[in-house]
Amino acid sequence: MDIMLDIETLSTRPESVMLTLGAVKFDPWSSDVDTDSGLYIRCNVDEQIVMGRHVQQDTVDWWGKQAEDVREEALGDHDRTDMNDTLAQLNRFLVGSNNIWCQGPAFDIVILENIYRQMEKPTPWQFWQVRDSRTLFGVHGDPRDKGAKGAHNALIDCYYQARAVQQIYKQQGIKKR
């Protein structure tokens, strides 16, 4: 089983504050992604700011231009999880996974690895397990619906990205080795 991972942040730098984390398990050779078995965490922003993690005004301004429900989900104070528990939940979710996909590992993976390092915890993946859906979509076309509801919700983004990977695998006739 592979994992599609997505985070929403308050900066584009490696030491960014992470707002939310989403992950879904999926088989790239299948056509089914079950969001009910996904992982969604709203991270403790205040704790990360105390830790010295970065907030970028341009990114805060960008969030201010999003729809109110999207802003509230990403930035609201309710149901926040401390960072030790966030990483522990992610570690458990990743057990047994083959590959970790994200929409540009130079963003999601780099920020997560920075958090793991700052918290003095080992990353639960190897560098060779990281896969890039952005490159796959750039080479083979992006089958995602550009007007799909839920953009910038980390779990919903994961679902759409995983489905798109599956569609490309099917279209290209990519077979298991």
C-alpha positions in Angstrom: 0.0 0.0 0.0 1.2 3.5 -0.8 0.4 6.7 1.1 -0.6 10.1 -0.4 0.4 12.8 2.0 -0.4 16.6 2.0 0.1 19.4 4.5 -1.2 23.0 4.7 1.2 25.5 6.2 1.7 29.2 7.1 4.9 29.5 5.1 6.8 27.9 2.2 10.1 27.5 4.1 11.3 24.2 5.5 10.7 25.4 9.0 7.1 26.4 8.3 4.3 26.1 10.8 2.1 23.2 9.7 -1.6 23.8 10.0 -3.1 20.5 8.9 -1.8 17.1 7.7 -3.8 14.6 5.6 -2.9 11.2 4.4 -4.7 8.3 2.6 -3.6 4.8 1.9 -4.0 3.7 -1.7 -2.9 1.1 -4.2 -1.7 3.0 -7.4 -2.8 0.0 -9.5 -6.3 0.0 -8.2 -9.2 2.5 -8.8 -10.3 2.8 -5.2 -9.3 5.3 -2.5 -11.1 5.2 0.8 -11.1 8.6 2.5 -12.8 7.0 5.6 -9.5 5.2 6.4 -7.5 8.4 6.0 -5.6 10.4 8.6 -6.4 14.1 9.2 -4.8 16.1 11.9 -5.2 19.8 12.8 -1.8 20.7 14.3 -1.2 22.9 17.3 -0.1 26.3 15.7 0.7 28.0 19.0 3.1 25.2 20.0 4.9 25.5 16.7 5.3 29.2 17.0 6.8 28.8 20.5 9.2 26.2 18.9 10.3 29.0 16.5 8.7 27.7 13.4 8.2 30.2 10.6 5.1 32.2 9.6 5.3 34.1 6.3 3.1 37.1 5.8 2.5 36.4 2.1 1.1 33.0 3.0 -1.1 34.4 5.8 -2.4 36.9 3.2 -3.0 34.1 0.7 -5.1 32.2 3.4 -7.1 35.5 3.9 -8.2 35.3 0.3 -9.6 31.8 0.5 -13.3 31.0 1.1 -14.4 31.4 4.7 -15.0 27.7 5.3 -11.6 26.8 3.9 -9.9 29.5 6.1 -11.8 28.3 9.2 -10.8 24.7 8.7 -7.2 25.5 8.2 -6.8 28.4 10.8 -9.6 27.8 13.4 -8.5 27.1 17.0 -10.6 24.1 17.6 -9.4 20.4 17.8 -5.6 21.1 17.5 -3.2 18.2 18.2 0.2 18.7 19.8 3.2 18.0 17.7 4.4 14.9 19.6 1.0 13.3 19.1 0.8 14.5 15.4 4.1 12.7 14.6 3.1 9.6 16.6 -0.2 9.3 14.7 1.6 9.8 11.4 4.2 7.2 12.3 1.4 4.6 13.1 -0.4 5.5 9.9 2.7 4.9 7.8 3.5 1.4 9.2 3.8 -1.1 6.3 3.6 1.6 3.5 5.7 1.1 0.4 5.9 4.6 -1.0 5.1 8.1 0.2 3.6 10.3 -2.4 3.0 14.1 -2.2 2.4 17.0 -4.6 6.0 18.1 -4.7 8.2 16.5 -2.0 10.4 19.6 -2.0 7.6 21.1 0.0 5.7 18.5 2.1 8.5 16.1 2.8 11.1 18.8 3.4 8.8 20.5 6.0 7.9 17.2 7.7 11.6 16.2 7.8 12.4 19.5 9.3 9.8 19.0 12.1 11.0 15.5 12.8 14.6 16.8 13.1 13.6 19.7 15.3 11.7 17.3 17.6 14.7 14.9 17.5 12.7 12.1 16.1 13.6 9.8 13.2 11.6 10.1 10.0 9.4 7.0 9.4 10.4 6.7 5.7 13.5 6.3 3.6 14.5 8.8 1.0 14.0 6.2 -1.8 10.3 5.8 -0.8 9.3 9.4 -1.7 7.3 9.8 -4.9 6.2 13.0 -6.6 2.7 13.3 -8.0 3.4 16.8 -9.4 6.1 15.5 -11.7 3.8 12.5 -12.7 1.0 15.0 -13.5 3.4 17.3 -15.4 4.6 14.5 -17.6 1.3 12.6 -18.2 -1.3 15.4 -17.7 -3.2 16.2 -14.6 -6.6 14.4 -14.6 -7.9 16.2 -11.5 -11.0 18.4 -11.7 -9.7 22.0 -11.3 -13.0 23.1 -9.8 -13.3 20.2 -7.3 -14.7 21.1 -3.8 -12.4 20.9 -0.8 -9.2 22.4 -2.2 -6.7 23.2 0.5 -8.2 20.6 2.9 -5.2 18.3 3.3 -7.2 15.1 3.4 -9.4 16.0 0.4 -6.4 17.0 -1.6 -4.8 13.6 -0.8 -7.9 11.8 -2.0 -7.9 13.7 -5.4 -4.1 13.3 -5.8 -4.2 9.6 -5.1 -7.1 9.1 -7.5 -5.2 11.0 -10.2 -2.1 8.8 -9.7 -4.4 5.8 -10.2 -5.9 7.2 -13.3 -2.5 7.9 -14.8 -1.2 4.4 -14.0 -4.3 3.0 -15.7 -4.1 5.3 -18.7 -0.3 4.6 -19.2 -0.7 0.9 -18.6 1.8 1.0 -15.7 2.1 -2.6 -14.3 3.3 -3.9 -11.0 6.8 -5.3 -11.1 
